[in-house]
Amino acid sequence: MVNRGGEDLSEIEVKKPADILRLVARATLADLCPDSDAALLAGADRRLTCGETDWHAVWDLALQCKISTLVQMGLDKMAVPVPEVLHDTMAKQRMGILRWNLSNLAHAFNASALVARAGIDVLVIKGVSRSHAVYGAYDMRIASDIDLLVPRLDYEAASEVLCQHGFRRGVSQSSRWWHHYLGESPFLPRTAGMTVDLHHRLQQPGGPPPRHLAEFFAHSTASNGAAGADRTAPDAKLPQLSPEYAFLVTLISFSKAVRAGEPWISHAHEIATVLLRMQLSARQHMLELARHQGLDRLLMDAVDHSQRLFAIDLGLGASNTMPDATHGEDALLLSATGISSAGEKPFRRTRLQWRWTHGDGLARSARFGQERARLASSDMRRAVEMRFPSLFLADQPAL
């Protein structure tokens, strides 16, 4: 049995929709690896025409995995017919995502401008602008909130700026678990608007943190401008990460999803798309940058996941040593779509943390010990705050 959305289902019930998602998403990569174009489409056609396809189950899973637009693109590429009623639903959904995301961009510009006018370095990370940079579309994934990154020393000042301009704290100022260990907190709009997640960290306890966070600000469009960027695009004036550092954030998002047992297929597809568009020398440069930031082992693990999931070669010589590799292709597929299995290995998160820890020998062991201690301290603090929730809930809005 497997679990999806709190409901126990047989593997057969969930595996076919997940397999179709993988095939359709993989087909969108065919133009980037033309040698396998025919094989990709032929394999997809063979499975899609074999028996009755429950397209509603496929669509529901696509929405859960945040790849609904990607699925539409893949189906169009393969010229696979879907029921007319679902086709209409898909078109309306995509238009809804576009409208929401364009609104999100406007709110992101306003929120980042508020912080910047206070003299604080700020970057808009992830979200709509990142999807547009990778896929050239504003309707790839719905952005539920706005993520802003500021330097750690400016975090409280940026918080005050947001509170003075139409936002209220989503968690108490006294929540050390949020502000110190997670390194972020939500700010809710007092009236109309979107939630802003303010960050001074990029990685939560349990994953490898970047070693030189200041470089993310130094290599940004805010400081250097966007070379070759379309200055008329809706996100052109947003302060953003450079493409290389934005890719590192994608790796971090991938690690969070894998560790939490959430769908990671969208992150794997983005990682594959970015790397396939690079020359081999650029891929090697990316690996060196990841090593400089202490994220090289995470990069190689993400490459392993992506290569196995989509049956492609990303040209980095990945070692195929994923922690769940022995569980086979079915477990990989279910994991990618966020479907938990009763067969999960014990201490999975501990092994993931060790696998992603940068370095070799004693230095790696020492770094792993430090991160384990930080995780344990974080868990203890979280337990305290959950035990006494009234002390750490969101501050009450002013009357």
N, C-alpha and C positions, 0 to 999 in steps of 0.2 A: 504494500500500500504506500501511496505518497500523499502529501498534503498540499492542497492548493486553496488559498483563501480561507483556511480553517476547516475545509471539507476534505474528508478522506476519500480518495478515489483510487481505482486500480491504475497501474502503470500504463495499460493499454489506452485507457480513457484520456490520459493527458499526454502520452508520448507522441501520438500522431500529430495533434495540433502544434506541439513544440517542434517536431521534426519539419513540418511544413514552414514554420516561421524561420527555421535555420536555412532551409533550402531557398526560400524567397529572398531572405537577407543576403545570402551568399551570391545569388544571381546578380544583385546590384553591384557586386565587386568584379563581375566578369570583364567589364571594360578596362579595369585596372590591371588585370592579369589575362590578356587575350589568349594566351596559350591554352587556358583551361575553359574558355568561353563555351565551346560546344559541349564539353563534358558537364559543366555546371547546369546548363539549360536542359540537356538531355536527362540528367539525373533528376532534376526537379520535375520535368514533364512525366517521367515514368512513375514517380510516386504520387503526383497530383491526379493522375488519371487511373490510379489503381484503387478501385473501390470508391465508395461515397465519402466525400469530404464534408465534414461539419464546419462550414465556413464561419458560422456564428461562434463556435468554440475557438477557431483560429483568430477571429477578430477580437474576441474578449481577451485572449492571451496577449495579443499584440498591444492592446491598450494597457494591460498590466505591465508589460515590458517597455512601454513608452517607445515603441517602434511602429506605430500605426501608419505613419506617412511612409516610412521605409518599406513596409509591406505593400502599400499601394504602388510605390515605384517599382518594386520587384514584380508584382503581378502584371503591371502594364508592360514591363520589359519582356516578360514571358508570354504575353497575350493570353493569360489564363482567365477564362470567364468566371465571374462570381454571380450569385443571385442578384437580380436587379434591385430588390429591396435593400440588400446589404450594400450594393454599389452606391445607392443614394445616401445611405447612412454614412458610408466612408467619405463621400464627397462633402457632406455637411460637417462631419467631424473635422476634416482638414481645414475647411474654411473657418470653423470656430477656433481652431488652434492658431491660425494666422491672425485673426482679429485679436485674440488674447495676447499673443506674443508681441504684436506691434504696440499694444497698450503697455505691455511689460517694458518694452524698450523705452517708451516715453517716461515711465515712472523711474526706470533705472537712471536715465539721464538726469532727472530732477534730483533724485536722492544723492547721486554721486556729486552733482554740482553743489548741493548744500554742504557736503563734507569738504569738498575742495575749496570752497570759498572761505572756509575757516582756516585755511592754510595747512590742511592735512593731506598727505599723500593718500590717494584712494584709487582702487582698481575694481572694475566690474569683472567678476570671474564667472566662468561656466555659463549656463543659460542660453538665451536666444542668440546673442552675438557669437558665441562659440560654435553653435550649430550652423549658423550662416557662414562662418569662416571655413568650416569643413565641407559642408554640403551645398553651399550657395543658395540656401532656402531659409525662410523665416518660419516655416511651419513643420519642421522636422520633429520637434518634441515640445510639448507644452511646458512652459516655465512657470511653476507655481509660485515662485517668489523671486527676490532679487538678492544676489550674493555680492557683498562688498568686502574687499580686503583692505585693511589699514595696518600700519606698523603697530607693534604691541604697545609701545609707549604712548601712542595716540588713540588707543582703543576707547578709553573712558571719555576723552574729549570728543571723539566722534559720536559716542553714545549720547552725550549731552546735546550735541548739535541736532541729532535726530529727534530727541525729546522736545526740543525747543521749536521744532518745525513740523508738527503734525503727527508725530509718532509717540507711542508709549512702549515701555519695556514689556516684553512678553514673559520675562522671568525676572525675579528679584535681583537687585544689585548684590545681595548677600549670597547668591548661589555660586559658590566656588567651583562646583562641578561644571557648570556651564562656562563661566567666564575664564577660569584658569585651565581646567583639564580639556574641555572641548575647544576652548579658545574661540567661542562664538556665542551669539545670542540673537533671538528674534526681536524685531521691533514692529509692532502692529500699527497700522494706520488708525488714527482716531476717527476719521470719517471714511471717505472713499479713497481707494488706493490699494497698494499691494504690500505684503509683508517684506521687510528687509532683514536678511540675515547678515549681521555684521561679524566679520572674522578678523582675528589677528593670528590665527593658526590655519594651516591648510590640512593638517592631518590630526585625527583623533587618536587617543590612546589605543594601542593595538596594531598600529600600522607604522611604517617608516616615515618619519618627518623629514622634510627637506632640510639640508644642513645650512643653507645660506639663503634665508628668506629675503634678505635685503636685495638680492640680485633679481628677484621677481619684479621689484619696483624699478630697478635700474634698467632692465630690459623690457620696457613696456611702451605702448603707443603714447602714453601720457608724457614720457620723457623723451622719446626718440621719434615719434610720429610713425604712421603706418606706411611703410614703403610700398608704393604701388596700390594703395588702398583707394577705393571709390569714395571720394569725399562727399558724394551725394547720397550714400546709403544711409538708411535710418540709424544704424549703429556707428556711423563713421566718427562721431564726436565723443563717443564713450571712451574713457580711459581704460584700456585693456592690456592684458598680457601679450607679449610677443608670441608668435606661433609656437616656438620651441617650448617656452615656459607654460603656455596653455596646454600643450601636450602632456607635460609633467603633471598638471592638475587633473587631466583625464586619467592618468595612471592612478593617481590617488583616489579618484572617484571609483575607479574599478576595484581598488583594494577594499574600500569601504563596503561596496556591494557584495563582493565575495565573502568578506569576513562576516557580514550580517546575514548572509543567506538570501539576499535580495537579487532580482534579475540583473545580470551583468552583460547580457547580449548586446545592448546598445553601446556600452563602453568598448566591448571587444570589436564591434563593427567600426567604431570611430578610430580606434587604434590601428586596425587593419587598413582603413581608408587612408589615413595620414601616412603610414609607412609605405604603402604601395605607390603613393604618388611621389615619394622621394627617390632620388638616385641613391645607389648603394653608399656612396661617400657621405651623403647627408644622414643616412640611417646610422652609420658608424659614429658620426658627430653627435647624433642624438643619444647614442649609448654612452659616449664619453661625458656628455652633459649630465645624463642620469647618474653616472658614476660619481661625478663631481658633487652632485646633490645628495648622494647616498641612496639613490633610487634605482641603481642598476639591476639589482636582483629582482626588484618588483617589475621593472621593464621586461626582463627576460621571462618572468613568470606570466605576465600579461601576453607576451608574444606566444608563449606555449599554449595558453588558453585559446587565443584567437586562431592560431594555426590548426589546432585540433578541431575546433568548433566548425570552421569554415573550409577545412581541407585545402589550405593554401600555404605558400612558402613566403614568409616575410623577410627572408634574406639576412637574418641576424644570427643564424646558427644556434637557435634555441635548443636547449638540452633535453626537452621533453621530460622534465622531472617534476611535473605538477604534483602537489600533495595528494590529489584525488585521482591521479592517472590510473592507478590499479583498479579503480571502480569501473572503468570501461566507458564506452561512448554514451551509453544510455544515461549514466549518472552525470556525465559532463553536460549532456543536453538538458536534463532536468535542472541541474544547478544553474545553467545559463539563463533559464527562464524563471528562476526563483521558486521552483517546485521542490520542496524538501522531501527527503527520503528517510525512511526509518533506518537505513543502513549507513548513516553518517558515522565516520570514524570518531572515536573519542579523542579529545585534545586537539581537534582540528584547528582551532584558532591559535593555539600555542605553536603548532607546527607551521602554520602560515606566518606567524610573527617571526619565527626563526628563519624560515625560508627567505623572507623579505629583508632580513637584517643585513645591512651593508658591512662589507669588510671580510677579513679572513683571520683565522687563528684566534689568538687571545683578544685582539682588538674587537673582533666580531662578537665573541662571547661576552666581553665586558659591556659592549653596547646593547646586546640582547638583555643582559641582566638589568641594566639601567631602565630600559623600556618596559621590562616586566614589572619592575618596582613601581614605575610610574602608573602602569595599568592597574596594579593592585591598589595603589593609593587612590586612583580615580574611582575604582569600584567601591572602595570603602566610603568615600565621600558621597557617592551616588546613593549608597544604601542609607546613609544618614539623612540625606535630603528627601528620600522617598519615605522614610520612617516618620518624618515631621514635615509633611508637604505644605502645611499652612504657613511655614516660615519661609518657603522658597518659591511659592507660586508667583504668578505674574503680579506686579504691583497694580493696585487699583487705579483706574483712570481718574484724573482730576475731575471734580464736578464743576 
